Every structure is written in C-alpha cells, then in structure tokens.
Amino acid sequence: MEKMHYAEELVREFLVFRGFTNTLEAYETELRTDVGKGFQVDKILDLIFSLYVPKFQIDKLVALLGFFKHYLSSSFETTLVSTFSKLEASLLRFYVVHALQSNRRDKVVEFFTVHGPDLLQSSQEDWTQWFAIPYVKNPQLDPEFRIFFSKEWYQALHLSVRNFFSEIFNATHILHNICLKEKKVSLVSD
C-alpha cells in the first residue's frame, strides 16, 4: 500500500508541475471517492463492452487499447505483451462482429478503411480474410467466422479480458513498473 501512495504522489507532483490544477482537483476528488482503492477492472470492462463497442466508438477503443499496449511494452514481461496483442485482436474482431450483428456494415467498412493498414502491418494476427467480412452474405454461417458469432466465444473473450486486466492491475505489476522506470531514470541521471 505504501507504494500505491508513492505512485499517487508522483501523479500529484506531475500535475502540479505541469500546472494542471483542474485535473489535480478532479484527481483528488476521484481518489476520495475511490471505493476500490485502486484499479477497477469492471470500469474498464464497462468501457469496452458497454460503451465503446455498443456505441461504435472505435477510435476510443483503439486509443484505450493503444494506451495499454504502450504501458505493457514498457514492461519487461513479454508474456503479458504477447497475450495482450491476442486480446486486442479479439476485441477488435468483437467490434466487427457486434457491428454486423447490429446491421451496421457501414461501421465495419469504416473500421477497415481507417484501421486496416495498421492491422495488416502491426498485428500478429492474420486479418486478411476479415477484410471480406462486410461483403459475406451470412458471416455467422461461414466456417471462417462462425466461432466469433457464438455466445461461448463472447463469454470466453469477456472472461479472458477480465482475467488479464485483473492480473495487470494487480498492484505489484503496476508498482513494479513504476519502480523499474524510476530506477532507469536514476541510473541515466547518475
């Protein structure tokens, strides 16, 4: 718990240093009302599964996933980075499936138009067949995509995302990374 307080002080110090007084005030308010006293996996899950995907806010979803990718890539745990990449691909596929189930093929086409080049270049997952999905008559019946339309796949994805974020939000991971970054800075400045 002592390390958590130290991390909170670092955030306060940064906000004061940058002159973000309104943000500091909001931060202090959030800390006072933080029932869980730490990261809350359910809030992240709500953002993803109850807001960003159902409301077709793909840019916000991609930004959130990008934040976590950046955070994890600065850690030394390659297993977490690899696992997150697979979850990221599954979450993006879930977005596509949800859009199709909601009869919003336009959102799928928009997704691939905007984010397609990044998917082809940076993803470990193969997306080439997914570019055809907006034009497949019944993708839920296609052997290539059928599994992604099943309730079981959605439940497994939801549980996997919950478990993953529970693991990385474990204070030891976060505070370990903060301490490692602090040690790097002190070594560089010495």
Residue frames relative to the residue before (quaternion, step in Angstrom):
aa qw qx qy qz dx dy dz
M 1.0000 0.0000 0.0000 0.0000 0.00 0.00 0.00
E 0.5899 0.5855 -0.3614 0.4226 3.55 1.11 -0.67
K 0.6561 0.5094 -0.3094 0.4629 3.57 1.02 -0.81
M 0.6099 0.5439 -0.3532 0.4554 3.58 1.09 -0.65
H 0.6458 0.5029 -0.3191 0.4777 3.58 0.98 -0.80
Y 0.6212 0.5375 -0.3346 0.4618 3.56 1.04 -0.75
A 0.6532 0.5068 -0.3084 0.4705 3.58 0.96 -0.88
E 0.6395 0.5181 -0.3239 0.4667 3.59 0.99 -0.80
E 0.6430 0.5160 -0.3183 0.4680 3.57 1.02 -0.75
L 0.6138 0.5404 -0.3462 0.4597 3.58 1.06 -0.70
V 0.6448 0.5081 -0.3166 0.4752 3.56 0.99 -0.84
R 0.6413 0.5198 -0.3243 0.4619 3.59 0.91 -0.89
E 0.6582 0.5222 -0.3056 0.4480 3.54 0.89 -0.99
F 0.6500 0.5143 -0.3134 0.4635 3.57 0.94 -0.85
L 0.6753 0.5002 -0.2994 0.4518 3.57 0.85 -0.97
V 0.6502 0.4945 -0.3139 0.4839 3.59 0.99 -0.79
F 0.6437 0.5386 -0.3150 0.4430 3.57 0.93 -0.93
R 0.7312 0.4154 -0.2288 0.4904 3.59 0.96 -0.88
G 0.4660 -0.7003 0.4305 0.3272 3.58 1.26 -0.19
F 0.4060 0.7079 -0.4748 0.3295 3.57 1.17 0.53
T 0.0338 -0.8609 0.5077 0.0047 3.57 0.58 1.14
N 0.6410 0.5045 -0.3383 0.4691 3.61 0.97 -0.72
T 0.6491 0.5040 -0.3108 0.4776 3.57 1.00 -0.80
L 0.6221 0.5357 -0.3317 0.4648 3.57 1.03 -0.79
E 0.6524 0.5122 -0.3108 0.4641 3.56 0.95 -0.87
A 0.6583 0.4924 -0.3024 0.4824 3.58 0.96 -0.86
Y 0.6245 0.5435 -0.3232 0.4584 3.57 1.04 -0.80
E 0.6585 0.5049 -0.3005 0.4703 3.57 0.91 -0.92
T 0.6405 0.5180 -0.3197 0.4683 3.58 0.99 -0.83
E 0.6484 0.5148 -0.3123 0.4658 3.58 0.94 -0.89
L 0.6522 0.5159 -0.3217 0.4529 3.59 0.94 -0.84
R 0.6594 0.5122 -0.3140 0.4520 3.59 0.98 -0.81
T 0.7551 0.3673 -0.2054 0.5027 3.58 1.04 -0.70
D 0.4409 0.7049 -0.4498 0.3263 3.60 1.27 0.14
V 0.2658 -0.8006 0.5215 0.1286 3.53 -0.10 1.33
G 0.7399 0.4371 -0.2274 0.4581 3.56 0.88 -0.94
K 0.2899 -0.7850 0.4946 0.2350 3.59 1.27 -0.24
G 0.7894 0.1939 -0.1674 0.5579 3.56 0.76 0.94
F 0.7559 -0.3427 0.2753 0.4851 3.50 -1.26 -0.35
Q 0.1756 -0.7888 0.5839 0.0774 3.53 -0.99 0.84
V 0.3839 -0.7578 0.4924 0.1895 3.49 -0.38 1.32
D 0.6359 0.5588 -0.3354 0.4134 3.58 0.95 -0.85
K 0.6309 0.5293 -0.3431 0.4517 3.60 1.04 -0.66
I 0.6444 0.4991 -0.3136 0.4872 3.57 1.02 -0.78
L 0.6471 0.5115 -0.3166 0.4685 3.58 0.95 -0.86
D 0.6381 0.5180 -0.3281 0.4658 3.60 0.99 -0.78
L 0.6217 0.5367 -0.3454 0.4541 3.58 0.97 -0.80
I 0.7205 0.4548 -0.2512 0.4593 3.54 0.81 -1.02
F 0.8219 0.3202 -0.1322 0.4522 3.56 0.55 -1.23
S 0.7589 0.3604 -0.2153 0.4978 3.61 1.14 -0.40
L 0.7716 0.3120 -0.1897 0.5209 3.57 1.18 -0.31
Y 0.7678 0.4079 -0.2379 0.4330 3.58 0.36 -1.23
V 0.7185 0.4219 -0.2678 0.4838 3.61 0.80 -0.92
P 0.7174 0.4516 -0.2973 0.4393 3.66 0.65 -0.94
K 0.7239 0.4018 -0.2365 0.5086 3.60 1.12 -0.63
F 0.4315 -0.7378 0.4244 0.2989 3.58 1.35 0.25
Q 0.3460 0.7239 -0.5102 0.3098 3.57 0.95 0.94
I 0.0509 -0.8641 0.5007 0.0025 3.53 0.66 1.18
D 0.6290 0.5399 -0.3547 0.4324 3.61 0.97 -0.71
K 0.6569 0.4904 -0.3082 0.4827 3.58 1.03 -0.75
L 0.6263 0.5261 -0.3337 0.4686 3.58 1.03 -0.75
V 0.6669 0.4942 -0.2958 0.4728 3.57 0.89 -0.94
A 0.6451 0.5148 -0.3210 0.4645 3.61 1.00 -0.79
L 0.6482 0.5099 -0.3182 0.4675 3.59 0.96 -0.83
L 0.6683 0.4860 -0.2941 0.4803 3.56 0.92 -0.91
G 0.6288 0.5344 -0.3258 0.4614 3.58 1.07 -0.73
F 0.6106 0.5441 -0.3428 0.4622 3.57 1.05 -0.75
F 0.7009 0.4572 -0.2805 0.4701 3.58 0.83 -0.96
K 0.6128 0.5421 -0.3512 0.4552 3.58 1.04 -0.70
H 0.6541 0.5030 -0.3016 0.4777 3.57 0.96 -0.89
Y 0.6441 0.5258 -0.3126 0.4593 3.57 0.94 -0.91
L 0.7162 0.4506 -0.2569 0.4668 3.56 0.84 -0.98
S 0.6430 0.5334 -0.3421 0.4301 3.59 1.01 -0.69
S 0.6427 0.4961 -0.3340 0.4789 3.58 1.20 -0.33
S 0.5798 0.5485 -0.3919 0.4576 3.57 1.26 -0.02
F 0.5091 -0.6526 0.4733 0.3015 3.50 -1.29 0.22
E 0.5679 0.6106 -0.3721 0.4078 3.56 1.28 0.09
T 0.2236 -0.8193 0.5176 0.1046 3.57 0.01 1.30
T 0.5702 0.5892 -0.3840 0.4247 3.59 1.14 -0.54
L 0.6553 0.5034 -0.3117 0.4690 3.59 0.97 -0.85
V 0.6448 0.5208 -0.3223 0.4572 3.58 0.96 -0.84
S 0.6663 0.5021 -0.2959 0.4652 3.57 0.91 -0.91
T 0.6574 0.5026 -0.3027 0.4728 3.57 0.94 -0.89
F 0.6553 0.5150 -0.3179 0.4519 3.56 0.93 -0.86
S 0.6173 0.5503 -0.3489 0.4408 3.60 0.98 -0.77
K 0.6606 0.4925 -0.3023 0.4792 3.58 1.00 -0.80
L 0.6530 0.4978 -0.3122 0.4779 3.58 1.00 -0.79
E 0.6146 0.5508 -0.3419 0.4495 3.57 1.02 -0.78
A 0.6588 0.4983 -0.3035 0.4749 3.58 0.91 -0.91
S 0.6607 0.5015 -0.3092 0.4651 3.59 0.96 -0.82
L 0.6485 0.5079 -0.3255 0.4643 3.60 0.98 -0.75
L 0.6520 0.4940 -0.3178 0.4794 3.58 1.00 -0.73
R 0.6323 0.5085 -0.3268 0.4846 3.57 1.06 -0.69
F 0.6072 0.5410 -0.3457 0.4681 3.56 1.09 -0.70
Y 0.6136 0.5420 -0.3449 0.4591 3.58 1.02 -0.78
V 0.6602 0.5063 -0.3011 0.4659 3.58 0.90 -0.94
V 0.6653 0.5007 -0.3014 0.4646 3.58 0.89 -0.94
H 0.6540 0.5116 -0.3175 0.4580 3.58 0.91 -0.88
A 0.6397 0.5204 -0.3254 0.4627 3.58 0.95 -0.83
L 0.6672 0.4901 -0.3043 0.4712 3.60 0.94 -0.83
Q 0.6594 0.4985 -0.3123 0.4680 3.58 0.99 -0.81
S 0.6887 0.4456 -0.2635 0.5076 3.59 1.21 -0.51
N 0.4507 -0.7070 0.4229 0.3438 3.57 1.34 0.21
R 0.4859 0.6355 -0.4469 0.4005 3.56 0.98 0.87
R 0.0365 -0.8255 0.5624 -0.0306 3.56 0.58 1.17
D 0.5727 0.5984 -0.3745 0.4168 3.57 1.14 -0.60
K 0.6494 0.5092 -0.3143 0.4692 3.60 1.07 -0.72
V 0.6222 0.5244 -0.3347 0.4752 3.57 1.12 -0.66
V 0.6536 0.4997 -0.3072 0.4782 3.58 0.92 -0.91
E 0.6430 0.5168 -0.3127 0.4708 3.58 0.97 -0.86
F 0.6311 0.5438 -0.3234 0.4488 3.58 0.97 -0.88
F 0.7197 0.4348 -0.2581 0.4759 3.57 0.81 -0.99
T 0.6045 0.5505 -0.3586 0.4505 3.59 1.10 -0.59
V 0.7381 0.4173 -0.2241 0.4804 3.57 0.88 -0.98
H 0.8274 0.2638 -0.0999 0.4857 3.58 0.76 -1.06
G 0.4158 0.7516 -0.4355 0.2695 3.59 1.27 -0.12
P 0.6788 0.4885 -0.3220 0.4437 3.61 0.76 -0.90
D 0.6431 0.5116 -0.3253 0.4679 3.61 1.01 -0.75
L 0.6394 0.5322 -0.3287 0.4471 3.56 0.99 -0.80
L 0.6834 0.4886 -0.2905 0.4580 3.56 0.92 -0.86
Q 0.7181 0.4572 -0.2550 0.4586 3.59 1.02 -0.75
S 0.8348 0.2972 -0.1195 0.4477 3.56 0.71 -1.04
S 0.6145 0.5925 -0.3582 0.3781 3.59 1.11 -0.37
Q 0.4306 -0.6642 0.5481 0.2702 3.51 -1.18 0.69
E 0.6436 0.5153 -0.3054 0.4765 3.55 1.21 -0.51
D 0.4508 -0.6740 0.5152 0.2776 3.55 -1.17 0.60
W 0.1292 -0.8229 0.5531 0.0163 3.55 -0.60 1.20
T 0.4190 0.7570 -0.4547 0.2112 3.60 1.17 -0.27
Q 0.6986 0.4547 -0.2911 0.4696 3.63 0.85 -0.84
W 0.5969 0.5875 -0.3593 0.4116 3.58 1.15 -0.53
F 0.5777 0.5941 -0.3856 0.4058 3.60 1.12 -0.47
A 0.6613 0.5003 -0.3032 0.4696 3.58 1.20 -0.41
I 0.4943 0.7216 -0.4085 0.2609 3.59 1.16 -0.47
P 0.6388 0.5160 -0.3809 0.4249 3.68 0.90 -0.58
Y 0.7242 0.4331 -0.2296 0.4850 3.57 1.21 -0.47
V 0.5094 0.6091 -0.4315 0.4282 3.59 1.29 0.07
K 0.5183 -0.6941 0.4018 0.2970 3.55 -0.74 1.10
N 0.7930 0.0012 0.0260 0.6087 3.62 0.80 -0.96
P 0.1436 -0.8428 0.5098 0.0959 3.61 0.32 1.17
Q 0.6007 0.5736 -0.3645 0.4211 3.60 1.13 -0.53
L 0.6897 0.4383 -0.2746 0.5068 3.60 1.25 -0.29
D 0.5347 0.6320 -0.3958 0.3974 3.58 1.25 -0.32
P 0.5163 -0.6708 0.4306 0.3132 3.63 -0.78 0.95
E 0.6267 0.5543 -0.3343 0.4338 3.61 1.10 -0.64
F 0.8081 0.2955 -0.1156 0.4962 3.59 0.98 -0.82
R 0.4243 0.7603 -0.4341 0.2313 3.59 1.23 -0.41
I 0.6622 0.5331 -0.3171 0.4204 3.59 0.82 -0.97
F 0.6701 0.5293 -0.2996 0.4254 3.59 1.00 -0.81
F 0.6626 0.4811 -0.2971 0.4912 3.57 1.27 -0.28
S 0.5546 0.6316 -0.3899 0.3761 3.60 1.24 -0.09
K 0.5856 -0.5802 0.4483 0.3454 3.51 -1.22 0.63
E 0.6252 0.5576 -0.3319 0.4337 3.58 1.04 -0.79
W 0.6453 0.5061 -0.3277 0.4690 3.59 0.97 -0.82
Y 0.6408 0.5197 -0.3223 0.4641 3.59 0.94 -0.86
Q 0.6745 0.4933 -0.3013 0.4593 3.59 0.87 -0.91
A 0.6460 0.5087 -0.3140 0.4746 3.57 1.01 -0.80
L 0.6327 0.5213 -0.3255 0.4711 3.59 1.01 -0.80
H 0.6580 0.5158 -0.3085 0.4537 3.57 0.84 -0.99
L 0.6771 0.4840 -0.2855 0.4751 3.58 0.90 -0.93
S 0.6495 0.5193 -0.3178 0.4555 3.60 0.96 -0.82
V 0.6501 0.4981 -0.3155 0.4793 3.57 0.97 -0.85
R 0.6334 0.5282 -0.3278 0.4607 3.60 0.96 -0.86
N 0.6883 0.4852 -0.2863 0.4570 3.57 0.81 -0.99
F 0.6514 0.5226 -0.3199 0.4475 3.57 0.95 -0.85
F 0.6998 0.4512 -0.2810 0.4772 3.58 0.80 -0.96
S 0.5887 0.5506 -0.3734 0.4592 3.59 1.08 -0.59
E 0.6626 0.5057 -0.2973 0.4656 3.55 1.00 -0.81
I 0.7408 0.4036 -0.2617 0.4689 3.61 0.74 -0.92
F 0.6554 0.4873 -0.3244 0.4773 3.59 1.18 -0.43
N 0.3954 0.6718 -0.5052 0.3702 3.52 1.26 0.09
A 0.5422 -0.6798 0.3866 0.3075 3.57 -0.65 1.13
T 0.6115 0.5684 -0.3755 0.4024 3.58 1.01 -0.62
H 0.6460 0.5089 -0.3311 0.4626 3.62 1.03 -0.73
I 0.6932 0.4850 -0.2830 0.4518 3.55 0.79 -1.03
L 0.7195 0.4388 -0.2628 0.4698 3.54 0.78 -1.00
H 0.5749 0.5643 -0.3750 0.4587 3.56 1.13 -0.54
N 0.6648 0.4954 -0.2988 0.4726 3.59 0.95 -0.87
I 0.6290 0.5220 -0.3387 0.4660 3.58 0.98 -0.77
C 0.6692 0.4948 -0.3013 0.4655 3.57 0.91 -0.91
L 0.6412 0.5209 -0.3304 0.4566 3.60 0.98 -0.79
K 0.6572 0.5020 -0.3090 0.4697 3.58 0.96 -0.87
E 0.6366 0.5233 -0.3253 0.4638 3.56 1.03 -0.79
K 0.6486 0.5108 -0.3172 0.4666 3.59 0.98 -0.81
K 0.6182 0.5415 -0.3395 0.4574 3.58 1.05 -0.79
V 0.6639 0.5057 -0.3012 0.4613 3.56 0.91 -0.98
S 0.6778 0.4844 -0.3060 0.4607 3.60 0.89 -0.86
L 0.6380 0.5167 -0.3321 0.4645 3.61 1.06 -0.68
V 0.6647 0.5046 -0.2984 0.4633 3.56 1.00 -0.84
S 0.7078 0.4627 -0.2709 0.4599 3.57 0.98 -0.82
D 0.5932 0.5832 -0.3689 0.4146 3.62 1.21 -0.35
